[in-house]
Amino acid sequence: MRTFVRNMILAAAVIVMSAAVADAQPGRRYYVDAGWQFNGTVGNGFVTRGNGWGAYLEGGYYVLPRIAVGLFGSFNTNNDYVPRQTYMWENGEALTTDFVNSIYQIPFGATLRYRFGWKEFQPYVQAKLGANYAEEYAYMPVAVMKDDQWGFYASPEIGFTWHPFHKSNFGFQLAAYYSYATNRSAAFGLNGINNVGFKLGVSF
């Protein structure tokens, strides 16, 4: 009888421990998020409008139940229309034209994510560090001016993923972010690029 009771207690302890481990490590240990990105450049005089010409892809692995490390990549294009006006030079020459200013960015690098829960609804905070490649254009009817450079990129982000389907890692993601890149362009008067925006996509 003692052996039977002892075996029952051991079996119950194993079941309880297994349930605790299963609850602590639900679903997959990795994630992949991808979707559409709306980005606005702020704090500069070259392009100030927000545009929805962007997309992102990121993935990571939960080294602990709440902490994941991963990689990210995205792109954004922001355009600003400058109405027709006349520009004068010191030598007396003049040019009357309208044009479109444009900034194209490709940030990529590493991520560190902390999620506050691991059930269907998973709010999180995330930090991104990496590089940012940027190109600046001024499109005129008869000419194009261009500059490009590399910079350092840093971005805090807050968001959530929602997995509404039982026993499925498929879900939806919504997040807001701020980022700063050290890209500089003397030709277009850029001294760093500040971005704010939001992301809407799917999660696997």
TORLUM-439982 format. One record per residue (C-alpha): residue in one letter; x, y, z. Coordinates in steps of 0.2 Angstrom, whole numbers, padded with zeros to 4 digits, always signed. Last residue first. Example, Ala and Ser with C-alpha at 12.3 -4.5 7.8 and 13.67 -1.06 7.14 Angstrom:
BEGIN
s+0068-0005+0036a+0062-0022+0039
//
This chain:
BEGIN
f+0015+0166-0186s+0010+0185-0184v+0000+0196-0196g+0002+0214-0200l-0002+0232-0195k+0013+0243-0190f+0013+0261-0184g+0023+0277-0186v+0036+0289-0180n+0053+0293-0188n+0067+0305-0184i+0081+0306-0197g+0098+0314-0193n+0104+0331-0198l+0096+0333-0215g+0099+0349-0224f+0097+0342-0242a+0114+0343-0248a+0122+0342-0231s+0114+0325-0229r+0115+0315-0212n+0110+0298-0207t+0110+0296-0188a+0094+0286-0188y+0080+0288-0174s+0065+0278-0172y+0048+0279-0164y+0036+0265-0164a+0018+0259-0163a+0012+0241-0165l-0003+0230-0171q-0001+0212-0174f-0013+0198-0179g-0012+0179-0177f-0007+0162-0183n+0002+0152-0169s-0013+0140-0169k-0019+0129-0154h-0035+0139-0153f-0037+0153-0165p-0038+0171-0159h-0019+0174-0158w-0017+0192-0154t+0000+0201-0155f+0003+0217-0146g+0012+0233-0147i+0026+0245-0141e+0042+0249-0150p+0058+0258-0146s+0070+0261-0161a+0088+0264-0164y+0097+0265-0181f+0115+0270-0185g+0118+0278-0202w+0122+0275-0220q+0121+0287-0234d+0113+0293-0250d+0110+0309-0260k+0100+0313-0276m+0095+0327-0287v+0083+0324-0301a+0081+0334-0317v+0068+0340-0330p+0051+0340-0321m+0059+0340-0304y+0062+0326-0292a+0072+0330-0276y+0078+0313-0269e+0085+0307-0253e+0092+0289-0251a+0094+0281-0234y+0102+0265-0227n+0099+0262-0209a+0109+0251-0198g+0105+0241-0182l+0096+0242-0165k+0078+0238-0161a+0070+0238-0144q+0053+0229-0141v+0039+0230-0128y+0025+0217-0128p+0006+0214-0127q+0002+0195-0130f-0017+0191-0131e-0020+0173-0135k-0009+0167-0120w+0009+0171-0118g+0009+0187-0107f+0019+0202-0104r+0030+0200-0119y+0048+0207-0119r+0057+0208-0136l+0075+0212-0141t+0078+0215-0159a+0093+0215-0171g+0097+0224-0187f+0088+0232-0202p+0083+0249-0208i+0079+0253-0226q+0074+0271-0229y+0068+0281-0245i+0066+0300-0242s+0057+0310-0256n+0056+0328-0261v+0044+0331-0275f+0046+0346-0287d+0039+0362-0293t+0048+0374-0305t+0054+0391-0309l+0073+0393-0310a+0083+0409-0310e+0100+0415-0315g+0106+0432-0308n+0123+0426-0303e+0118+0426-0285w+0104+0413-0288m+0085+0415-0288y+0072+0401-0286t+0055+0404-0293q+0040+0394-0286r+0029+0379-0291p+0022+0369-0276v+0033+0357-0265y+0026+0340-0264d+0032+0329-0250n+0036+0310-0251n+0040+0297-0238t+0046+0280-0243n+0048+0266-0230f+0057+0249-0229s+0059+0236-0216g+0071+0223-0208f+0071+0214-0192l+0081+0201-0182g+0078+0191-0166v+0080+0190-0147a+0065+0185-0136i+0061+0187-0118r+0045+0181-0109p+0046+0162-0109l+0065+0163-0110v+0076+0161-0126y+0060+0166-0135y+0066+0166-0153g+0063+0180-0166g+0057+0186-0182e+0054+0202-0191l+0047+0208-0208y+0041+0226-0212a+0032+0236-0226g+0031+0254-0231w+0023+0266-0243g+0010+0272-0230n+0015+0290-0230g+0018+0303-0216r+0023+0321-0222t+0037+0331-0216v+0050+0329-0230f+0065+0341-0231g+0063+0353-0216n+0066+0340-0202g+0059+0336-0185v+0047+0323-0191t+0047+0309-0204g+0031+0298-0204n+0029+0280-0207f+0014+0268-0210q+0020+0250-0211w+0011+0235-0219g+0014+0217-0214a+0026+0204-0207d+0028+0195-0190v+0038+0178-0187y+0038+0171-0170y+0048+0157-0161r+0046+0146-0146r+0031+0139-0152g+0015+0136-0142p+0015+0138-0123q+0031+0137-0113a+0027+0142-0095d+0010+0133-0096a+0018+0117-0102v+0031+0118-0088a+0017+0120-0075a+0007+0106-0083s+0022+0095-0083m+0026+0099-0065v+0008+0095-0059i+0008+0078-0069v+0025+0074-0062a+0019+0078-0044a+0003+0067-0047a+0013+0053-0053l+0025+0054-0038i+0010+0055-0026m+0002+0040-0034n+0019+0030-0034r+0021+0034-0015v+0003+0029-0012f+0005+0012-0021t+0022+0009-0013r+0014+0012+0004m+0000+0000+0000
//
